[in-house]
Amino acid sequence: MKYINAESIFPEELLNEIQKYVNGKLIYIPTPKGLRKKWGETSGNRNYLRVRNHEIRQKFSAGATIDQLSDQFYLSSDSIKKIVYSKK
């Protein structure tokens, strides 16, 4: 997050109104809800994990053991169990 001086972006009337509530403090202005992306959408991590977890479930259904999957995907046995036994 980048710091921007309010005087350089807000009109004077709006700045005066904001100063009635907050004067000399840092404030955070969130992005509108419709424009905010979910975790991992920009980087592709969300899709990568979805595909990986699907592959883990398929291999488990085909007969692979928890320990085999743990070694293959470099995850703990507990993590594999959470993926395999989830309702997705």
Secondary structure, DSSP 8 states (H G I E B T S, - for coil): -----GGGTS-HHHHHHHHHH-SSS-------TTT---TTTTTSHHHHHHHHHHHHHHHHHTT--HHHHHHHHT--HHHHHHHHHS--
